[in-house]
Amino acid sequence: MKQDWKGINRYATVGLEFALSLLVGLFGGRWLQAKLGTGNWLTFVGFGFGVAAGYRAIYRAVQAANRDAEREEAAEQAERQRYHDESSRALNDRSRSEPADDGGERDPKRLN
């Protein structure tokens, strides 16, 4: 259960990171505009950098989620394979230890 909350917290911060990236880019551009006395183009450039940083955060979160899903799928597949191998082995062991049922017919060569 503790592991589940850890994963949820990791992905819950993506929205916050996206919003903060936008705001830092916007206000950073406005600050540079005020300091350098340029037109509004530095505000737009800063906002563009904020958008790029926000989408980068989303991309990284999606990649991490994909890696986690692949890792869980591989673990489940390994568990299914292990279960299948164990049940096959148990079935083979049981068939070796029990005499074969040939329907009541006996091989005449084996009687001698």
Secondary structure, DSSP 8 states (H G I E B T S, - for coil): -HHHHHHHHHHHHHHHHHHHHHHHHHHHHHHHHHHHT--THHHHHHHHHHHHHHHHHHHHHHHHHHHHHHHHHHHHHHHHHHHHHHHHHHHHHHHHHS----TT---HHHH-
